[in-house]
Amino acid sequence: MFAISFVAPVFQLLILGYAATLDVKNIPVVVCDQDHSHTSRDLMRTFSSSGYFDIVEYLPQPDDIDKAIDDGDASIAVIIPPEFEDNITSGERAPLQIIADGSESNSAGIGMSYASMIVSKYSQNIVIQSLTRRGLGASIPGRVDAEVRVWYNPELRSRNFMVPGVLALLLMVMTMILTSLAIVKEKETGKMEQLVVTPMKPYELMVGKLAPFLLIGVIDVILVVAFTTVVFDLPVKGSFLLLLGLCLIFLMTTLGLGLFVSTISRTQQQAMLTAIFFFMLPMIFFSGFVFPISNMPQIIQYLTYIIPLRYFFVIVRGLFLKGVGLDILWPQAVALLAFGGVILSMSVLRFKKRFA
């Protein structure tokens, strides 16, 4: 209990200090520049130098934007049409299109505001520079207009962003805590030692201990999907069977962590506090559930790659809001499978060694 009482608060303070920020910056942006002019390049330099946006890629065709946003490589896309510079020079309206990923409503809303502000200011600067250079009597150049489009969550409803994440949190909380508490309780009452000395094989003991919580997780998935569909009018746009299969893979991680906590805890209170402070809260803060990962310090961003919940959030939001399939989500699925296999295997080995 010493570590839980004194180390855990300091640990949480460090996590909150670095990860818990509502500021939005370094928003990943992809650009489709069909004009390839000095003006279009100058406009995008304004985006990148603002500190709000990070241009990650220039795409040759507008059709490539779909994959960039579906893969999560970009949250904002900017399309500059042909003759952009010519329209400005001739005094005509020069439109450009800004597309935002509405599945991350907070970042999308703030990102659109930043983008519109930059375009508006850039348009004003063009007029001021032209009048200054040619005199007040000169013709006014064309205006740059940003046409904003939001995909996957056009109304930018925060519940559409939060509700799919609740499914992931529910699975993690229920299976990790229930697994650790149930096993520790049997250790406290002496039932675990009685089971160990029976002719039961080790794998049979593991299956008997983990199967009920696996079943609870599956039932929770079905209940949450039904509830979000009926109450929140947010059905799964992708494959429900794919969602269920990937949830089972994620449960390998949470069950493994619950089993691991049970091997290092002596009481149920200790097991609950250990699971909450050292596993659940760090995973929530570093997974991008509330605070965008792109806003965190670089070293913290690298640390998030070892958080299984990060990959599962991409999966549930992709299936709920974007309707994408395994062709898009396979990197996250492979990462979850690797984490689940390693964590569950190590926890089972430690459990066997602990009660050998």
N, C-alpha and C positions, 0 to 999 in steps of 0.2 A: 504493500500500500504506500510505501514511501515514494516510489517513482510516480505513482498515480497522483499523490497529493501535492508533490512539489515540482516534479519534472514536467508533468502534463500541462499545467498552466503556462509555464514558460514556452513549451513546445507550441501550444495553441496561439500564444501571443506572437511568436515568430511567423506562424502560418498566416494569421490574420493581417499582420503588418505588411506582408509582401503580396499575398494573394487576394485579400479582400479589398478590392478597389472597384468603384463604379465608374471611374474615368474610362473613356473609350479613346484609344489611340492605336496607331499602327494597324489600322483596319486593312486586311489584305484585299488588294484590288487587281483585277485583270482589265486590260485595255485592248480594244479592237479599234485601231486607228486606220481608217480607210482613206484618210486624206493625205497622210504622210507629209504634212507641210510644216513650216516653221511655227505657225500659230498653234497647230495641234500639239506639237512637241512642247511648246512653251506653256500651254495650258496644263499638260500632264506634269511638267516640272513644278508648276504651282501646287498641284495635288501632292506630289511626293515631298516637297519642301515644307508643307504645312505642319508636318508631324502627326497629323491625323490618319494619313493613309500610307500604305506601303505597297508600291506597285510590284507585284510578284511575277507578272508575265504579260507579254504583248501577244495577242492572239491574231492569227491571220484572217479568220472568218467569224462573223457573229454566231454561227451555229456552234462554235467551240465553247461558247460561254456556258451552255447548259451543263456540260460535263465538269467544267471548272467549279461551278457553284454546287452541283450535286456531290462532287467529291469532297467538298469542304475546303478546297484550295483558295477560294475567294469568297468574301462576303458582299462585295460591291463589284459591279462591272460597268465600265464606261465605253460607250460606242460613239465614235466620232465619224460621221458620214462623209462621203466624198464631197468635194467642193466646199468644205467647211471654211477654209481661208478665203476662197473667192466670194462666198456669200457675205462675209464680214467686210471685205474690201469694197464690194459693190453696194453696201448699205442695206442689204437684205437680212432677213431673219436667219440666223445660223443655229439650227437646233442640234442638240446632242442628246443621247439617251443614257440614263443612269438606272441600272437594275440592282436591286437590293435583295438579299436573301432574307425573307421575312420569317424563316424558321427560327432565327435569332432576333427576336423582336426588339430587344433593347439596343443591340449594336446596329440593327438596320435603321431604326428611327433616328438615332443620333448620327449615324453615318450619312443618311440622306440630308439631314440638316447641315452637316459640315460641307457636304458636296454642293448643295444648293448655294450655300454662303460663298464658297470659293468661286463657283461659276459666276454668281452675281457680282462679286467684287472684281473678278477678271474682266467681265463685260464693262463695268464702270471704268476700269483703268484704260481699256481700249478707247473709250470715248474721250476721256480726259487727255490721254496722250495725243490723240488725233487733233483735238481742239488746240492743244498747246503747240503742236508742231505746225499746223496749218493756219491757225488763227480762228477767232470765234465765228467768222463768217463761213468757214469751211463746212462742207457737207458732213453730217454725222454718220459714222460707219455703222454697219449692221450690229444687231444685238445678239448675244449668245444666250440661248434659252435651254435650260435643262429640263428634259421630259423624264420624270421619275416614274419607275415601275417597281412594284414590290411583288416578288414571287413567293409562293407557298403559304404566305400569311398576309394577304393584302391589307387586312384591317389592323395589322400589327397588334393583335391581341396577346397580352402577356400570358394569359392562361394557355394559349396554344403552344407557347414556348415552355411553360412550366409543367403542364400536365403530363406529357410524355416522360419528362424527367422524374416525375413522382413514381412512375412505374419502376424505374431503376432503383430509386432510393428505397422503395417499399421492399423490393426483392432483397436488397442488401441488408436492410435493417432486420427484416423478419428472419431470414435464413441464418445470418451470421450470429445474431444474438441468441436466437432460439437454440441453435446447434450448440453453442458454447455453454449456455446455461443448463441445458438438459444433461449434457455429459458431465459437467462439473457437479451438478446436483447428485448424480449417481455416484460420483467419486466421494462426495461428502457423506452419503448414506452407506457407503461400502458395497453397493450393488455392482459397481464396475469391477472391483476385485473378484467378486463372486463369478461374474461372467467370464473374466479372463481365465480362471482355472477350470472352466467347463471344457468339454471336448470340442466346443465350437471353434471353427477355423477363423483366423484373423480377418480374412476378407468377408466372411459371413457377419462378423461383428460390425465391420465397417458399413456394410450394406444395411444392416439392421438399424444402425444409428443415423445414417444419412438419408435413407430412403423416405422416411416420413416428412422430413423438411424439404426434400425435393418435391414431393407431392404437394406440400403446402405452397411452395413457390409456383408450381404450375396452376394451381387453383387461383392464387392471387393474380396471376397474369390474365386469366380468363375473366375474373371479376373486374379488374381494372379496365380492360378493353371494353367490356360490356357497359360499364359505368360511364366511361368517357364518350362512348358512342351515343348512349341514350340521354345522359344528363348534359354533357358539354357539347354535343353535336360534333364530336371530333373522332370520326372513325379512322381505322387504319387504312391509309391509301395504298399501302403495299400489301404484300402477302402475309396473312395472319400465321400461316404455317411456318413461314420463314422467321417471323418474329418469335414464335414459340420455340423453334429450334435454337435460335441464337440466345434466347433467355435461358435455355437449358445449359448452354455452354457457359454463360455468365454465372449460373448457379454453381458450376464447378469451382469458381473462384471464391464465392462467398461461403460456400460450405467448407471449402478447404481452410479459409481464414478462421471460420468458427471452430473448426476442429483444432487448428493450431492454438487459438486462444485458450481452449479447454486444457491443453497440455501444459500451459505456463501459468495457469490460475489454480488457486487452491479453494477459493470460495466463489459463490455466484456473484457477490458484489464486486469482487475483484475482476471476474470475467467480464461483467457488463461495463465497468469503467475502462478496462483495457480495450475492449472492442470499440467503445465510443471515442475515447480520446486519442488512441494511437492508430486506429484503422479507419473508422467511419468518417470522423470529421476531416482528417487530412484528405481522404478520397473525395469528399464533397467539395472542399475548397479548391482542390487542384484539378478537378475533373471538368471545369467549365460549366457547372450546373447554374451558377449565379453570376460568377465573375469571369469575364472573357479571358481566355488563356493568353491571347495576344497582348493584353495589358500588363501581364506579369513580367518581372525581370527575366532576362534571358536564361539565367541558370535555373530559375524556377520552371520556365517553359520546358527545358530539357528534362526536368524532374517529372513533369506530368506524363511523360511517355511510359513511365513504369506504373501508372495508375490505371488499372483495368476499367474503372468506371468511366474514364475519359472516352474510351472506345465504344462502350455500351451506350453512352449518351448520343453519340453520332449515329449509332444503329437505330435506336428507338425514334429519334427525331427524323431520321431519314425515312423510316417506314411509315410513321404517322403523318408527317407533313409533306414529304416530297414524293412518296410512293416509289422510291427507287428499289432496286433488287440486289441480288447477290453480286451481280457484275460490277456494281459500284461499291458495295459494302464489304467485299471480300477481304481487303486489308485489315479492317477492324475485326472481322470474324476470325481471321487467322491469328491476329494478336490476342484476342480473347481466348482462343483455343490453346495457344501457347502458355499464356498466363495461368489459365485454369488447370491445364495438365501439370505444370510445374508446381503450382501452389498446392493442389490437392495431393499430388504424389509425395511432396516433402512433408505435408501435414500427416498423411497416413503413416509414413515411415517413422516420424517422430512419435506418433501415437503408439505404434507398435513397440518402439524402443522404451517408451515411458512405462508401458505396462507389461513388458516382457518378463 
